[in-house]
Amino acid sequence: MKANVIVYSQPACPPCEFTKMFLKDNHIEFVEKNIKSDPSARKELMQTYNAFSTPVIVINGEAIIGFDQEKITSLLKIK
């Protein structure tokens, strides 16, 4: 089953860039939501996930605040 992955990010955010690179390197497709250029994404991030910083990675509905490689790997079943 293909995972549903969303990455909330913003420009000039090294952890955001690292997260996206990690997902790409592992051939994981994701939707990026830039909270600086998309006010609705910022509002969604704050209201739905009670988060105010990036990156926030949502995998099949489960939010991970910040880059947590162990948790991302576990949820995506990456070896």
mmJSON file of the N, C-alpha and C atoms, coordinates in Angstrom:
{"data_MODEL":{"atom_site":{
"group_PDB":["ATOM","ATOM","ATOM","ATOM","ATOM","ATOM","ATOM","ATOM","ATOM","ATOM","ATOM","ATOM","ATOM","ATOM","ATOM","ATOM","ATOM","ATOM","ATOM","ATOM","ATOM","ATOM","ATOM","ATOM","ATOM","ATOM","ATOM","ATOM","ATOM","ATOM","ATOM","ATOM","ATOM","ATOM","ATOM","ATOM","ATOM","ATOM","ATOM","ATOM","ATOM","ATOM","ATOM","ATOM","ATOM","ATOM","ATOM","ATOM","ATOM","ATOM","ATOM","ATOM","ATOM","ATOM","ATOM","ATOM","ATOM","ATOM","ATOM","ATOM","ATOM","ATOM","ATOM","ATOM","ATOM","ATOM","ATOM","ATOM","ATOM","ATOM","ATOM","ATOM","ATOM","ATOM","ATOM","ATOM","ATOM","ATOM","ATOM","ATOM","ATOM","ATOM","ATOM","ATOM","ATOM","ATOM","ATOM","ATOM","ATOM","ATOM","ATOM","ATOM","ATOM","ATOM","ATOM","ATOM","ATOM","ATOM","ATOM","ATOM","ATOM","ATOM","ATOM","ATOM","ATOM","ATOM","ATOM","ATOM","ATOM","ATOM","ATOM","ATOM","ATOM","ATOM","ATOM","ATOM","ATOM","ATOM","ATOM","ATOM","ATOM","ATOM","ATOM","ATOM","ATOM","ATOM","ATOM","ATOM","ATOM","ATOM","ATOM","ATOM","ATOM","ATOM","ATOM","ATOM","ATOM","ATOM","ATOM","ATOM","ATOM","ATOM","ATOM","ATOM","ATOM","ATOM","ATOM","ATOM","ATOM","ATOM","ATOM","ATOM","ATOM","ATOM","ATOM","ATOM","ATOM","ATOM","ATOM","ATOM","ATOM","ATOM","ATOM","ATOM","ATOM","ATOM","ATOM","ATOM","ATOM","ATOM","ATOM","ATOM","ATOM","ATOM","ATOM","ATOM","ATOM","ATOM","ATOM","ATOM","ATOM","ATOM","ATOM","ATOM","ATOM","ATOM","ATOM","ATOM","ATOM","ATOM","ATOM","ATOM","ATOM","ATOM","ATOM","ATOM","ATOM","ATOM","ATOM","ATOM","ATOM","ATOM","ATOM","ATOM","ATOM","ATOM","ATOM","ATOM","ATOM","ATOM","ATOM","ATOM","ATOM","ATOM","ATOM","ATOM","ATOM","ATOM","ATOM","ATOM","ATOM","ATOM","ATOM","ATOM","ATOM","ATOM","ATOM","ATOM","ATOM","ATOM","ATOM","ATOM","ATOM","ATOM","ATOM","ATOM","ATOM"],
"id":[1,2,3,4,5,6,7,8,9,10,11,12,13,14,15,16,17,18,19,20,21,22,23,24,25,26,27,28,29,30,31,32,33,34,35,36,37,38,39,40,41,42,43,44,45,46,47,48,49,50,51,52,53,54,55,56,57,58,59,60,61,62,63,64,65,66,67,68,69,70,71,72,73,74,75,76,77,78,79,80,81,82,83,84,85,86,87,88,89,90,91,92,93,94,95,96,97,98,99,100,101,102,103,104,105,106,107,108,109,110,111,112,113,114,115,116,117,118,119,120,121,122,123,124,125,126,127,128,129,130,131,132,133,134,135,136,137,138,139,140,141,142,143,144,145,146,147,148,149,150,151,152,153,154,155,156,157,158,159,160,161,162,163,164,165,166,167,168,169,170,171,172,173,174,175,176,177,178,179,180,181,182,183,184,185,186,187,188,189,190,191,192,193,194,195,196,197,198,199,200,201,202,203,204,205,206,207,208,209,210,211,212,213,214,215,216,217,218,219,220,221,222,223,224,225,226,227,228,229,230,231,232,233,234,235,236,237],
"type_symbol":["N","C","C","N","C","C","N","C","C","N","C","C","N","C","C","N","C","C","N","C","C","N","C","C","N","C","C","N","C","C","N","C","C","N","C","C","N","C","C","N","C","C","N","C","C","N","C","C","N","C","C","N","C","C","N","C","C","N","C","C","N","C","C","N","C","C","N","C","C","N","C","C","N","C","C","N","C","C","N","C","C","N","C","C","N","C","C","N","C","C","N","C","C","N","C","C","N","C","C","N","C","C","N","C","C","N","C","C","N","C","C","N","C","C","N","C","C","N","C","C","N","C","C","N","C","C","N","C","C","N","C","C","N","C","C","N","C","C","N","C","C","N","C","C","N","C","C","N","C","C","N","C","C","N","C","C","N","C","C","N","C","C","N","C","C","N","C","C","N","C","C","N","C","C","N","C","C","N","C","C","N","C","C","N","C","C","N","C","C","N","C","C","N","C","C","N","C","C","N","C","C","N","C","C","N","C","C","N","C","C","N","C","C","N","C","C","N","C","C","N","C","C","N","C","C","N","C","C","N","C","C","N","C","C","N","C","C"],
"label_atom_id":["N","CA","C","N","CA","C","N","CA","C","N","CA","C","N","CA","C","N","CA","C","N","CA","C","N","CA","C","N","CA","C","N","CA","C","N","CA","C","N","CA","C","N","CA","C","N","CA","C","N","CA","C","N","CA","C","N","CA","C","N","CA","C","N","CA","C","N","CA","C","N","CA","C","N","CA","C","N","CA","C","N","CA","C","N","CA","C","N","CA","C","N","CA","C","N","CA","C","N","CA","C","N","CA","C","N","CA","C","N","CA","C","N","CA","C","N","CA","C","N","CA","C","N","CA","C","N","CA","C","N","CA","C","N","CA","C","N","CA","C","N","CA","C","N","CA","C","N","CA","C","N","CA","C","N","CA","C","N","CA","C","N","CA","C","N","CA","C","N","CA","C","N","CA","C","N","CA","C","N","CA","C","N","CA","C","N","CA","C","N","CA","C","N","CA","C","N","CA","C","N","CA","C","N","CA","C","N","CA","C","N","CA","C","N","CA","C","N","CA","C","N","CA","C","N","CA","C","N","CA","C","N","CA","C","N","CA","C","N","CA","C","N","CA","C","N","CA","C","N","CA","C","N","CA","C","N","CA","C","N","CA","C","N","CA","C","N","CA","C","N","CA","C","N","CA","C"],
"label_alt_id":[null,null,null,null,null,null,null,null,null,null,null,null,null,null,null,null,null,null,null,null,null,null,null,null,null,null,null,null,null,null,null,null,null,null,null,null,null,null,null,null,null,null,null,null,null,null,null,null,null,null,null,null,null,null,null,null,null,null,null,null,null,null,null,null,null,null,null,null,null,null,null,null,null,null,null,null,null,null,null,null,null,null,null,null,null,null,null,null,null,null,null,null,null,null,null,null,null,null,null,null,null,null,null,null,null,null,null,null,null,null,null,null,null,null,null,null,null,null,null,null,null,null,null,null,null,null,null,null,null,null,null,null,null,null,null,null,null,null,null,null,null,null,null,null,null,null,null,null,null,null,null,null,null,null,null,null,null,null,null,null,null,null,null,null,null,null,null,null,null,null,null,null,null,null,null,null,null,null,null,null,null,null,null,null,null,null,null,null,null,null,null,null,null,null,null,null,null,null,null,null,null,null,null,null,null,null,null,null,null,null,null,null,null,null,null,null,null,null,null,null,null,null,null,null,null,null,null,null,null,null,null,null,null,null,null,null,null],
"label_comp_id":["MET","MET","MET","LYS","LYS","LYS","ALA","ALA","ALA","ASN","ASN","ASN","VAL","VAL","VAL","ILE","ILE","ILE","VAL","VAL","VAL","TYR","TYR","TYR","SER","SER","SER","GLN","GLN","GLN","PRO","PRO","PRO","ALA","ALA","ALA","CYS","CYS","CYS","PRO","PRO","PRO","PRO","PRO","PRO","CYS","CYS","CYS","GLU","GLU","GLU","PHE","PHE","PHE","THR","THR","THR","LYS","LYS","LYS","MET","MET","MET","PHE","PHE","PHE","LEU","LEU","LEU","LYS","LYS","LYS","ASP","ASP","ASP","ASN","ASN","ASN","HIS","HIS","HIS","ILE","ILE","ILE","GLU","GLU","GLU","PHE","PHE","PHE","VAL","VAL","VAL","GLU","GLU","GLU","LYS","LYS","LYS","ASN","ASN","ASN","ILE","ILE","ILE","LYS","LYS","LYS","SER","SER","SER","ASP","ASP","ASP","PRO","PRO","PRO","SER","SER","SER","ALA","ALA","ALA","ARG","ARG","ARG","LYS","LYS","LYS","GLU","GLU","GLU","LEU","LEU","LEU","MET","MET","MET","GLN","GLN","GLN","THR","THR","THR","TYR","TYR","TYR","ASN","ASN","ASN","ALA","ALA","ALA","PHE","PHE","PHE","SER","SER","SER","THR","THR","THR","PRO","PRO","PRO","VAL","VAL","VAL","ILE","ILE","ILE","VAL","VAL","VAL","ILE","ILE","ILE","ASN","ASN","ASN","GLY","GLY","GLY","GLU","GLU","GLU","ALA","ALA","ALA","ILE","ILE","ILE","ILE","ILE","ILE","GLY","GLY","GLY","PHE","PHE","PHE","ASP","ASP","ASP","GLN","GLN","GLN","GLU","GLU","GLU","LYS","LYS","LYS","ILE","ILE","ILE","THR","THR","THR","SER","SER","SER","LEU","LEU","LEU","LEU","LEU","LEU","LYS","LYS","LYS","ILE","ILE","ILE","LYS","LYS","LYS"],
"label_asym_id":["A","A","A","A","A","A","A","A","A","A","A","A","A","A","A","A","A","A","A","A","A","A","A","A","A","A","A","A","A","A","A","A","A","A","A","A","A","A","A","A","A","A","A","A","A","A","A","A","A","A","A","A","A","A","A","A","A","A","A","A","A","A","A","A","A","A","A","A","A","A","A","A","A","A","A","A","A","A","A","A","A","A","A","A","A","A","A","A","A","A","A","A","A","A","A","A","A","A","A","A","A","A","A","A","A","A","A","A","A","A","A","A","A","A","A","A","A","A","A","A","A","A","A","A","A","A","A","A","A","A","A","A","A","A","A","A","A","A","A","A","A","A","A","A","A","A","A","A","A","A","A","A","A","A","A","A","A","A","A","A","A","A","A","A","A","A","A","A","A","A","A","A","A","A","A","A","A","A","A","A","A","A","A","A","A","A","A","A","A","A","A","A","A","A","A","A","A","A","A","A","A","A","A","A","A","A","A","A","A","A","A","A","A","A","A","A","A","A","A","A","A","A","A","A","A","A","A","A","A","A","A","A","A","A","A","A","A"],
"label_entity_id":["1","1","1","1","1","1","1","1","1","1","1","1","1","1","1","1","1","1","1","1","1","1","1","1","1","1","1","1","1","1","1","1","1","1","1","1","1","1","1","1","1","1","1","1","1","1","1","1","1","1","1","1","1","1","1","1","1","1","1","1","1","1","1","1","1","1","1","1","1","1","1","1","1","1","1","1","1","1","1","1","1","1","1","1","1","1","1","1","1","1","1","1","1","1","1","1","1","1","1","1","1","1","1","1","1","1","1","1","1","1","1","1","1","1","1","1","1","1","1","1","1","1","1","1","1","1","1","1","1","1","1","1","1","1","1","1","1","1","1","1","1","1","1","1","1","1","1","1","1","1","1","1","1","1","1","1","1","1","1","1","1","1","1","1","1","1","1","1","1","1","1","1","1","1","1","1","1","1","1","1","1","1","1","1","1","1","1","1","1","1","1","1","1","1","1","1","1","1","1","1","1","1","1","1","1","1","1","1","1","1","1","1","1","1","1","1","1","1","1","1","1","1","1","1","1","1","1","1","1","1","1","1","1","1","1","1","1"],
"label_seq_id":[1,1,1,2,2,2,3,3,3,4,4,4,5,5,5,6,6,6,7,7,7,8,8,8,9,9,9,10,10,10,11,11,11,12,12,12,13,13,13,14,14,14,15,15,15,16,16,16,17,17,17,18,18,18,19,19,19,20,20,20,21,21,21,22,22,22,23,23,23,24,24,24,25,25,25,26,26,26,27,27,27,28,28,28,29,29,29,30,30,30,31,31,31,32,32,32,33,33,33,34,34,34,35,35,35,36,36,36,37,37,37,38,38,38,39,39,39,40,40,40,41,41,41,42,42,42,43,43,43,44,44,44,45,45,45,46,46,46,47,47,47,48,48,48,49,49,49,50,50,50,51,51,51,52,52,52,53,53,53,54,54,54,55,55,55,56,56,56,57,57,57,58,58,58,59,59,59,60,60,60,61,61,61,62,62,62,63,63,63,64,64,64,65,65,65,66,66,66,67,67,67,68,68,68,69,69,69,70,70,70,71,71,71,72,72,72,73,73,73,74,74,74,75,75,75,76,76,76,77,77,77,78,78,78,79,79,79],
"pdbx_PDB_ins_code":[null,null,null,null,null,null,null,null,null,null,null,null,null,null,null,null,null,null,null,null,null,null,null,null,null,null,null,null,null,null,null,null,null,null,null,null,null,null,null,null,null,null,null,null,null,null,null,null,null,null,null,null,null,null,null,null,null,null,null,null,null,null,null,null,null,null,null,null,null,null,null,null,null,null,null,null,null,null,null,null,null,null,null,null,null,null,null,null,null,null,null,null,null,null,null,null,null,null,null,null,null,null,null,null,null,null,null,null,null,null,null,null,null,null,null,null,null,null,null,null,null,null,null,null,null,null,null,null,null,null,null,null,null,null,null,null,null,null,null,null,null,null,null,null,null,null,null,null,null,null,null,null,null,null,null,null,null,null,null,null,null,null,null,null,null,null,null,null,null,null,null,null,null,null,null,null,null,null,null,null,null,null,null,null,null,null,null,null,null,null,null,null,null,null,null,null,null,null,null,null,null,null,null,null,null,null,null,null,null,null,null,null,null,null,null,null,null,null,null,null,null,null,null,null,null,null,null,null,null,null,null,null,null,null,null,null,null],
"Cartn_x":[0.842,0.0,0.886,0.571,1.331,0.933,1.924,1.676,1.236,0.395,-0.022,0.874,1.772,2.765,2.637,2.557,2.519,3.67,4.394,5.474,5.132,4.929,4.759,6.157,6.475,7.825,7.765,8.962,9.095,10.503,10.71,12.041,13.033,14.293,15.384,15.25,14.777,14.596,15.428,16.681,17.521,16.883,16.189,15.555,14.472,13.799,12.797,13.475,14.577,15.304,15.843,16.348,16.862,15.744,14.574,13.423,13.033,12.926,12.537,13.597,14.871,15.944,15.889,15.642,15.543,14.408,13.259,12.125,12.421,12.99,13.339,14.361,15.373,16.41,15.839,14.72,14.073,12.876,12.777,11.729,10.316,10.129,8.822,8.2,7.032,6.315,5.641,5.643,5.009,4.469,3.54,2.992,3.628,4.208,4.808,3.824,3.67,2.829,3.715,3.956,4.815,3.979,4.292,3.469,3.738,4.809,5.089,4.32,4.209,3.546,2.077,1.636,0.26,-0.39,-1.123,-1.747,-2.686,-3.352,-4.256,-3.462,-2.263,-1.413,-0.95,-0.596,-0.173,-1.312,-2.511,-3.68,-3.975,-3.908,-4.136,-3.121,-1.857,-0.801,-1.088,-1.454,-1.693,-2.961,-4.035,-5.308,-5.397,-4.91,-5.052,-4.0,-2.758,-1.66,-1.098,-1.68,-1.238,0.271,0.772,2.206,2.461,3.604,3.963,5.344,5.983,7.301,7.324,8.355,8.494,9.84,9.999,9.028,8.027,6.862,5.896,5.615,5.818,5.614,4.385,3.411,2.186,2.193,2.198,2.225,0.958,0.097,-1.176,-1.934,-1.909,-2.66,-1.917,-0.753,0.021,1.098,1.046,1.969,3.247,4.371,5.672,6.189,6.416,6.895,8.417,9.065,10.521,10.955,12.215,12.738,13.092,12.328,12.559,12.737,13.978,14.261,13.743,13.904,13.456,11.943,11.202,9.743,9.293,9.918,9.579,9.861,11.027,11.415,10.431,10.028,9.093,7.721,7.197,5.869,5.845,6.959,7.023,7.594,8.005,8.581,9.79,10.661,11.909,12.964,13.716,14.767,16.106],
"Cartn_y":[-1.186,0.0,1.248,2.167,3.406,4.357,4.924,5.847,7.207,7.851,9.219,10.121,10.866,11.663,13.132,13.979,15.428,16.013,16.957,17.646,19.132,19.658,21.102,21.683,22.67,23.228,24.727,25.323,26.739,26.976,28.051,28.354,28.62,28.41,28.669,27.842,26.61,25.696,24.444,24.397,23.232,21.883,21.775,20.487,20.109,21.108,20.85,20.267,20.886,20.403,18.998,18.742,17.415,16.384,16.728,15.821,15.46,16.468,16.221,15.379,15.656,14.884,13.424,13.214,11.863,11.09,11.725,11.058,10.747,11.708,11.481,10.368,10.355,9.324,7.93,7.868,6.589,6.326,7.131,6.968,7.032,7.949,8.156,9.393,9.211,10.35,11.117,12.446,13.278,14.546,15.153,16.452,17.471,18.512,19.576,20.726,21.206,22.369,23.44,24.518,25.605,26.595,26.69,27.533,29.025,29.389,30.811,31.33,30.515,30.972,30.56,29.698,29.209,29.412,30.524,30.808,29.703,29.019,27.943,26.764,26.51,25.446,25.81,27.086,27.541,27.377,27.775,27.66,26.189,25.348,23.906,23.312,23.679,23.184,23.55,24.803,25.279,24.683,24.636,24.173,22.655,21.947,20.499,19.811,20.307,19.619,20.392,21.55,22.388,22.613,22.829,23.023,24.431,24.966,26.326,26.386,25.226,25.18,24.081,24.093,23.104,22.406,21.228,20.49,19.737,19.517,18.583,17.588,16.326,15.266,14.489,14.366,13.627,12.373,11.218,9.933,9.177,8.994,8.307,8.871,10.2,10.873,11.075,10.468,10.625,11.69,12.718,13.846,13.625,13.974,13.954,15.391,15.99,17.369,17.333,17.9,17.848,16.576,16.541,15.371,14.297,13.216,12.074,10.858,10.603,9.556,8.193,7.882,6.583,6.415,7.436,7.352,7.334,8.17,8.196,6.824,6.275,4.971,3.893,3.947,2.968,3.064,4.276,4.45,4.1,4.358,4.074,2.687,1.99,0.649,0.646,1.642,1.741,0.919,0.144,-0.682,-0.001],
"Cartn_z":[0.0,0.0,0.0,-0.875,-0.982,0.159,0.812,1.924,1.407,2.179,1.914,2.764,2.114,2.836,2.449,3.47,3.283,4.091,3.495,4.201,4.222,5.42,5.595,5.754,4.92,4.938,4.679,4.677,4.335,3.823,3.075,2.554,3.69,3.393,4.339,5.615,5.448,6.576,6.299,6.824,6.558,6.934,8.089,8.388,7.355,6.788,5.745,4.509,4.103,2.93,3.163,4.361,4.683,4.634,5.163,5.146,3.721,2.873,1.474,0.759,1.023,0.414,0.887,2.175,2.726,2.045,1.901,1.264,-0.202,-0.908,-2.325,-2.467,-1.607,-1.652,-1.423,-0.685,-0.399,-1.319,-2.38,-3.404,-2.818,-1.863,-1.244,-1.872,-2.477,-3.049,-1.918,-2.052,-1.027,-1.659,-0.94,-1.325,-0.398,-0.983,-0.175,-0.04,1.183,1.447,2.074,1.32,1.757,2.57,3.865,4.737,4.56,3.865,3.615,2.409,1.386,0.159,0.087,1.011,0.983,2.353,2.523,3.816,4.3,3.377,3.8,4.372,3.847,4.391,5.798,6.008,7.337,8.338,7.935,8.803,9.113,8.096,8.267,9.242,9.095,9.97,11.426,11.65,13.0,13.605,12.835,13.376,13.483,12.495,12.479,13.332,13.287,13.958,15.144,15.44,16.549,16.497,15.29,15.087,14.571,14.948,14.556,13.907,13.747,13.133,12.078,11.264,10.216,10.372,9.83,9.039,9.925,9.356,9.916,8.802,9.108,8.137,8.578,7.693,8.001,7.141,7.801,7.108,7.469,6.465,6.67,7.874,8.004,9.052,10.358,10.523,11.754,11.563,12.402,12.269,13.067,12.433,13.074,13.003,14.15,14.186,14.282,13.264,13.183,12.47,12.074,11.369,12.387,12.392,13.278,12.377,11.991,11.01,11.466,12.726,13.231,13.065,13.417,13.318,11.856,11.018,9.587,8.973,9.274,8.75,9.192,10.442,10.98,10.301,10.181,9.585,8.095,7.425,5.984,5.691,6.75,6.61,5.666,5.88,5.111,5.846,5.111,5.745,5.671],
"occupancy":[1.0,1.0,1.0,1.0,1.0,1.0,1.0,1.0,1.0,1.0,1.0,1.0,1.0,1.0,1.0,1.0,1.0,1.0,1.0,1.0,1.0,1.0,1.0,1.0,1.0,1.0,1.0,1.0,1.0,1.0,1.0,1.0,1.0,1.0,1.0,1.0,1.0,1.0,1.0,1.0,1.0,1.0,1.0,1.0,1.0,1.0,1.0,1.0,1.0,1.0,1.0,1.0,1.0,1.0,1.0,1.0,1.0,1.0,1.0,1.0,1.0,1.0,1.0,1.0,1.0,1.0,1.0,1.0,1.0,1.0,1.0,1.0,1.0,1.0,1.0,1.0,1.0,1.0,1.0,1.0,1.0,1.0,1.0,1.0,1.0,1.0,1.0,1.0,1.0,1.0,1.0,1.0,1.0,1.0,1.0,1.0,1.0,1.0,1.0,1.0,1.0,1.0,1.0,1.0,1.0,1.0,1.0,1.0,1.0,1.0,1.0,1.0,1.0,1.0,1.0,1.0,1.0,1.0,1.0,1.0,1.0,1.0,1.0,1.0,1.0,1.0,1.0,1.0,1.0,1.0,1.0,1.0,1.0,1.0,1.0,1.0,1.0,1.0,1.0,1.0,1.0,1.0,1.0,1.0,1.0,1.0,1.0,1.0,1.0,1.0,1.0,1.0,1.0,1.0,1.0,1.0,1.0,1.0,1.0,1.0,1.0,1.0,1.0,1.0,1.0,1.0,1.0,1.0,1.0,1.0,1.0,1.0,1.0,1.0,1.0,1.0,1.0,1.0,1.0,1.0,1.0,1.0,1.0,1.0,1.0,1.0,1.0,1.0,1.0,1.0,1.0,1.0,1.0,1.0,1.0,1.0,1.0,1.0,1.0,1.0,1.0,1.0,1.0,1.0,1.0,1.0,1.0,1.0,1.0,1.0,1.0,1.0,1.0,1.0,1.0,1.0,1.0,1.0,1.0,1.0,1.0,1.0,1.0,1.0,1.0,1.0,1.0,1.0,1.0,1.0,1.0,1.0,1.0,1.0,1.0,1.0,1.0],
"B_iso_or_equiv":[0.0,0.0,0.0,0.0,0.0,0.0,0.0,0.0,0.0,0.0,0.0,0.0,0.0,0.0,0.0,0.0,0.0,0.0,0.0,0.0,0.0,0.0,0.0,0.0,0.0,0.0,0.0,0.0,0.0,0.0,0.0,0.0,0.0,0.0,0.0,0.0,0.0,0.0,0.0,0.0,0.0,0.0,0.0,0.0,0.0,0.0,0.0,0.0,0.0,0.0,0.0,0.0,0.0,0.0,0.0,0.0,0.0,0.0,0.0,0.0,0.0,0.0,0.0,0.0,0.0,0.0,0.0,0.0,0.0,0.0,0.0,0.0,0.0,0.0,0.0,0.0,0.0,0.0,0.0,0.0,0.0,0.0,0.0,0.0,0.0,0.0,0.0,0.0,0.0,0.0,0.0,0.0,0.0,0.0,0.0,0.0,0.0,0.0,0.0,0.0,0.0,0.0,0.0,0.0,0.0,0.0,0.0,0.0,0.0,0.0,0.0,0.0,0.0,0.0,0.0,0.0,0.0,0.0,0.0,0.0,0.0,0.0,0.0,0.0,0.0,0.0,0.0,0.0,0.0,0.0,0.0,0.0,0.0,0.0,0.0,0.0,0.0,0.0,0.0,0.0,0.0,0.0,0.0,0.0,0.0,0.0,0.0,0.0,0.0,0.0,0.0,0.0,0.0,0.0,0.0,0.0,0.0,0.0,0.0,0.0,0.0,0.0,0.0,0.0,0.0,0.0,0.0,0.0,0.0,0.0,0.0,0.0,0.0,0.0,0.0,0.0,0.0,0.0,0.0,0.0,0.0,0.0,0.0,0.0,0.0,0.0,0.0,0.0,0.0,0.0,0.0,0.0,0.0,0.0,0.0,0.0,0.0,0.0,0.0,0.0,0.0,0.0,0.0,0.0,0.0,0.0,0.0,0.0,0.0,0.0,0.0,0.0,0.0,0.0,0.0,0.0,0.0,0.0,0.0,0.0,0.0,0.0,0.0,0.0,0.0,0.0,0.0,0.0,0.0,0.0,0.0,0.0,0.0,0.0,0.0,0.0,0.0],
"pdbx_formal_charge":[null,null,null,null,null,null,null,null,null,null,null,null,null,null,null,null,null,null,null,null,null,null,null,null,null,null,null,null,null,null,null,null,null,null,null,null,null,null,null,null,null,null,null,null,null,null,null,null,null,null,null,null,null,null,null,null,null,null,null,null,null,null,null,null,null,null,null,null,null,null,null,null,null,null,null,null,null,null,null,null,null,null,null,null,null,null,null,null,null,null,null,null,null,null,null,null,null,null,null,null,null,null,null,null,null,null,null,null,null,null,null,null,null,null,null,null,null,null,null,null,null,null,null,null,null,null,null,null,null,null,null,null,null,null,null,null,null,null,null,null,null,null,null,null,null,null,null,null,null,null,null,null,null,null,null,null,null,null,null,null,null,null,null,null,null,null,null,null,null,null,null,null,null,null,null,null,null,null,null,null,null,null,null,null,null,null,null,null,null,null,null,null,null,null,null,null,null,null,null,null,null,null,null,null,null,null,null,null,null,null,null,null,null,null,null,null,null,null,null,null,null,null,null,null,null,null,null,null,null,null,null,null,null,null,null,null,null],
"auth_seq_id":[1,1,1,2,2,2,3,3,3,4,4,4,5,5,5,6,6,6,7,7,7,8,8,8,9,9,9,10,10,10,11,11,11,12,12,12,13,13,13,14,14,14,15,15,15,16,16,16,17,17,17,18,18,18,19,19,19,20,20,20,21,21,21,22,22,22,23,23,23,24,24,24,25,25,25,26,26,26,27,27,27,28,28,28,29,29,29,30,30,30,31,31,31,32,32,32,33,33,33,34,34,34,35,35,35,36,36,36,37,37,37,38,38,38,39,39,39,40,40,40,41,41,41,42,42,42,43,43,43,44,44,44,45,45,45,46,46,46,47,47,47,48,48,48,49,49,49,50,50,50,51,51,51,52,52,52,53,53,53,54,54,54,55,55,55,56,56,56,57,57,57,58,58,58,59,59,59,60,60,60,61,61,61,62,62,62,63,63,63,64,64,64,65,65,65,66,66,66,67,67,67,68,68,68,69,69,69,70,70,70,71,71,71,72,72,72,73,73,73,74,74,74,75,75,75,76,76,76,77,77,77,78,78,78,79,79,79],
"auth_comp_id":["MET","MET","MET","LYS","LYS","LYS","ALA","ALA","ALA","ASN","ASN","ASN","VAL","VAL","VAL","ILE","ILE","ILE","VAL","VAL","VAL","TYR","TYR","TYR","SER","SER","SER","GLN","GLN","GLN","PRO","PRO","PRO","ALA","ALA","ALA","CYS","CYS","CYS","PRO","PRO","PRO","PRO","PRO","PRO","CYS","CYS","CYS","GLU","GLU","GLU","PHE","PHE","PHE","THR","THR","THR","LYS","LYS","LYS","MET","MET","MET","PHE","PHE","PHE","LEU","LEU","LEU","LYS","LYS","LYS","ASP","ASP","ASP","ASN","ASN","ASN","HIS","HIS","HIS","ILE","ILE","ILE","GLU","GLU","GLU","PHE","PHE","PHE","VAL","VAL","VAL","GLU","GLU","GLU","LYS","LYS","LYS","ASN","ASN","ASN","ILE","ILE","ILE","LYS","LYS","LYS","SER","SER","SER","ASP","ASP","ASP","PRO","PRO","PRO","SER","SER","SER","ALA","ALA","ALA","ARG","ARG","ARG","LYS","LYS","LYS","GLU","GLU","GLU","LEU","LEU","LEU","MET","MET","MET","GLN","GLN","GLN","THR","THR","THR","TYR","TYR","TYR","ASN","ASN","ASN","ALA","ALA","ALA","PHE","PHE","PHE","SER","SER","SER","THR","THR","THR","PRO","PRO","PRO","VAL","VAL","VAL","ILE","ILE","ILE","VAL","VAL","VAL","ILE","ILE","ILE","ASN","ASN","ASN","GLY","GLY","GLY","GLU","GLU","GLU","ALA","ALA","ALA","ILE","ILE","ILE","ILE","ILE","ILE","GLY","GLY","GLY","PHE","PHE","PHE","ASP","ASP","ASP","GLN","GLN","GLN","GLU","GLU","GLU","LYS","LYS","LYS","ILE","ILE","ILE","THR","THR","THR","SER","SER","SER","LEU","LEU","LEU","LEU","LEU","LEU","LYS","LYS","LYS","ILE","ILE","ILE","LYS","LYS","LYS"],
"auth_asym_id":["A","A","A","A","A","A","A","A","A","A","A","A","A","A","A","A","A","A","A","A","A","A","A","A","A","A","A","A","A","A","A","A","A","A","A","A","A","A","A","A","A","A","A","A","A","A","A","A","A","A","A","A","A","A","A","A","A","A","A","A","A","A","A","A","A","A","A","A","A","A","A","A","A","A","A","A","A","A","A","A","A","A","A","A","A","A","A","A","A","A","A","A","A","A","A","A","A","A","A","A","A","A","A","A","A","A","A","A","A","A","A","A","A","A","A","A","A","A","A","A","A","A","A","A","A","A","A","A","A","A","A","A","A","A","A","A","A","A","A","A","A","A","A","A","A","A","A","A","A","A","A","A","A","A","A","A","A","A","A","A","A","A","A","A","A","A","A","A","A","A","A","A","A","A","A","A","A","A","A","A","A","A","A","A","A","A","A","A","A","A","A","A","A","A","A","A","A","A","A","A","A","A","A","A","A","A","A","A","A","A","A","A","A","A","A","A","A","A","A","A","A","A","A","A","A","A","A","A","A","A","A","A","A","A","A","A","A"],
"auth_atom_id":["N","CA","C","N","CA","C","N","CA","C","N","CA","C","N","CA","C","N","CA","C","N","CA","C","N","CA","C","N","CA","C","N","CA","C","N","CA","C","N","CA","C","N","CA","C","N","CA","C","N","CA","C","N","CA","C","N","CA","C","N","CA","C","N","CA","C","N","CA","C","N","CA","C","N","CA","C","N","CA","C","N","CA","C","N","CA","C","N","CA","C","N","CA","C","N","CA","C","N","CA","C","N","CA","C","N","CA","C","N","CA","C","N","CA","C","N","CA","C","N","CA","C","N","CA","C","N","CA","C","N","CA","C","N","CA","C","N","CA","C","N","CA","C","N","CA","C","N","CA","C","N","CA","C","N","CA","C","N","CA","C","N","CA","C","N","CA","C","N","CA","C","N","CA","C","N","CA","C","N","CA","C","N","CA","C","N","CA","C","N","CA","C","N","CA","C","N","CA","C","N","CA","C","N","CA","C","N","CA","C","N","CA","C","N","CA","C","N","CA","C","N","CA","C","N","CA","C","N","CA","C","N","CA","C","N","CA","C","N","CA","C","N","CA","C","N","CA","C","N","CA","C","N","CA","C","N","CA","C","N","CA","C","N","CA","C","N","CA","C","N","CA","C","N","CA","C"],
"pdbx_PDB_model_num":[1,1,1,1,1,1,1,1,1,1,1,1,1,1,1,1,1,1,1,1,1,1,1,1,1,1,1,1,1,1,1,1,1,1,1,1,1,1,1,1,1,1,1,1,1,1,1,1,1,1,1,1,1,1,1,1,1,1,1,1,1,1,1,1,1,1,1,1,1,1,1,1,1,1,1,1,1,1,1,1,1,1,1,1,1,1,1,1,1,1,1,1,1,1,1,1,1,1,1,1,1,1,1,1,1,1,1,1,1,1,1,1,1,1,1,1,1,1,1,1,1,1,1,1,1,1,1,1,1,1,1,1,1,1,1,1,1,1,1,1,1,1,1,1,1,1,1,1,1,1,1,1,1,1,1,1,1,1,1,1,1,1,1,1,1,1,1,1,1,1,1,1,1,1,1,1,1,1,1,1,1,1,1,1,1,1,1,1,1,1,1,1,1,1,1,1,1,1,1,1,1,1,1,1,1,1,1,1,1,1,1,1,1,1,1,1,1,1,1,1,1,1,1,1,1,1,1,1,1,1,1,1,1,1,1,1,1]
}}}
